[in-house]
Every structure is written in structure tokens, then in C-alpha cells.
Amino acid sequence: MLRQILIGAVGSLLLAGAWGCSAKSDEAAPSTSDEGVTYDDSSNPGDDSVAADDVTSDATGGGVAPSTSTAAGLYENGVDGSPILALIQSATTSLDIEIYEMTDSAVQSAVLNAAQNGIAVRIVYEPHLVGSKCGAFTTSTSDCTAEQNYISQLQSAGAQVAPFNKQMCGYDTKCVEHGKLVVVDGATAMVSTGNFAATSLCDAKDKPSTCNVDYSYVLTDTDAVAALDQIIANDLAQTTYDVGSIASPVSSRITVSPVTSDDLVNMINGAQSSITIENQYLKFSKMNDALTAAAQRGVQVTVMVASICAFGKPSNSDKNYLQNDIGGLANAGATALALTEKEKVGGKPGYLHAKTMVVDGTQAWVGSVNGSQAAFEDNREFGVYLTDPGEVQKLATAQQTHFAGAEPWSTNLNCTNKNN
């Protein structure tokens, strides 16, 4: 069965440039990471970008206000607004976070305020974003002063802050903490497909030039929330432990890479009629083989990936990815699409960063797991299964809306559309 986890993000508060962190902080366009134009796991073990986005200074293009709700369920960040700020501000005793990137100024402000107001704050963060020597709290590729200052302020306020220990991944110390998770008061968790950055949150006040298709999911399942919080606590301690012993008992509710993510492949293998997937990219052979087999046995398979042209002219290796992996799925009978900037998210040009799946219209999953070997087998990733039929339908409807605005993979390969 499936397993899931969630992590969310949205922002809009604080002044620009607080703690030396630019209000233009953004998770944006990579020149060397898996999130954008480079899809080679061998040289880039991570799955998200770090290079600063070409964020514009104008405030045109709308933007989505953060949700004021903390209710359990699915949120589409660029439509509903992420519940992350409301969740942080609702904390009365504790706030636990495990995150790849947290550069949104509103989120940083809210977390620091929580610590200064006596909330027990614990944070596990990725210490080396792909393409940068800096970690989760700045998009700078060289000067880590803003991050160091922010961590110092958190610690001065009593927060516990620790980098993710690469030894947690076992043999592969090139892994990253790529999950996006918040636990409030030990009772409510949010798992997100997007980082706590302006693009994923579509935070107009931080002026992103693009907004991501990303989702947040709030869950209150007692056992699942407890398991997620225990993982944060153990990762904070920086000593190795048996992740599977914590994640496996709740594997029908959440996924935790690298121990339960193969359940997603099992979900594909069990499909009877349809599979719909949004993912930044799909290049994990085990997952793609399962999708190919499903299409060949008559299952209606529709996949959508991020535009290969989103950050400029793609390299030959990037084109090979689209030809071999996405083209291979199309050749097997799947409908293969790419989302381009023609599709607007929160009034801004859109970018596909979400990782979602719906099977047979009755089972669904959202999380941080990209379609790569690193995401499935090495990184710390979180995901959550949607169990409410209404939430499954909401995700399926959102997917179909995005599919309708996408273009065929072969068109995207040529980058002939000026709006790519």
C-alpha cells in the first residue's frame, strides 16, 4: 500500500532583507541541480535548486495570500495558499521542522518569533544546497553570512538547530535532506511538495518571478504525526538509527525515503484503469519501468514533467533525458506532457515542482519524492497518502487543470514555444 508524508510552504510577512537575507530569496532556477536544467544524478545527488532566481523587482502578476486555515487536508499553494504561516503561528508548545530550503522571509520571521515567544523550536536543515556551499537558509552560492546570522538568532532565542547528518543515509553520504516537514505541538503535521521558499509558496511579498505548482497537506493522524516527529527528533540528534522501525508501522499513511518510497512503485503496479502523475522529472528506471508496464497492459497513463526549457537552452544530456525517459513512456502508450510558463500560478509564470500521483481515481499521494534514484534510495524525503475521497478528487481535478495547459513532451524538447 501507499505511504505518504507532507510538507508545506507559503509566506508573506517580514521586511525585505531581514537578517541579511534578501527578500528576493527564492528556491529557483538551477544551473547545476536536478530541479532545473540538469538531470544527471551521478553529478548532482540532490533534487532541488539553489542558484538564485532571476527575481524581478516589480510587484505585478498577482500572488497568493497565505491561507489562514490549519484544517487537515490538501492545499494547492498557488490557488489556496499554503497553511504554513498559520500553522507556525498556532504553535503553543512546540514547533519542529525538517527542511531542504527555508528562504521565504515571512516563514523565517514566523519561526524566529515562535522561538522568541517561548515555543520550543527544533530544526533539522540541509547544510549544503546543491550548487552552493551554504545551507537551507540562504540562496547565496558563496556568502553564507545571512544563514549564519539567522541560525545564531534562532539559537539565541533557545531554538535547537542542527544540520542533517549525511551518515543518516547509510552508505551514500552524498544524499541530501530533501523533505519538507513541519510538526506543531506534536499533534499536527504538514508535508509539502515545495520548500519554504517564495516560488513554492507563491509569496508575492518576496517577489518571485515564477510560482511553482506545489501542494501542502495537513494531517492529524496521531500515529503518523508521532512517527514524523520522532524522525525529526532522531535526525536532530545526528546519530544513526533504524528509520524503518519508525516509518514502517505507519507506511499505509506516509512515505519516508529511503525506507518506504518503493511503495509508490507498488501503487503503480496495482493500477487497474488510470495513473496520473505530476513530477518535476521522471528518470528513475524502476518507476518508469512500472509506468511502461502499466501503459502496455492498457492502463491510461498520463504524466507531466517540468519544462526542460524553463531555465534556458537545455544541454544535450537534458534533451537525452526527455527523449529517453519521457519519450520512452510516450512510446509505450502514455500521454506525456510538460508544463510551461504559459500556465500561470498565482498570476506568475508557472513551474512544475510538485510530486503527485493519483491511481484509479481512488488512491493518491503527494510528497517531496522526485522521480530519481537519489530521491527513492538515498535522500531523506517525506510523502503522505490522501485517504479522503474528496481530497483525492481535489488533487485529480488540479492535475487535470494543469494537464490542459501543458504541451506535448516532443514540442517541449524543441523549445520552439517562446513561452517555454
Secondary structure, 3 states (H helix, E strand, C coil): CCCCCCECCCCCCCCCCHHHCCCCCCCCCCCCCCCCCCCCCCCCCCCCCCCCCCCCCCCCCCCCCCCCCCCCEEEEHHHHCCCHHHHHHHCCCEEEEEECCCCCHHHHHHHHHHHHCCCEEEEEECCCCCCCCCCCCCCCCCCCHHHHHHHHHHHHCCCEEEECCHHHHCCCCCCCECCEEEEECCCEEEEECCCCCHHHHCCHHHCCCCEEECEEEEECCHHHHHHHHHHHHHHHHCCCCCHHHHHHHHCCCEEEECCCCCHHHHHHHCCCCEEEEECCCECCHHHHHHHHHHHHCCCEEEEEEECCCCCCCCCHHHHHHHHHHHHHHHHCCCEEEEECCCCEECCEEEEECCCEEEECCCEEEEECCCECHHHHHCCEEEEEEECCHHHHHHHHHHHHHHHHCCEEHHHHHHCCCCCC
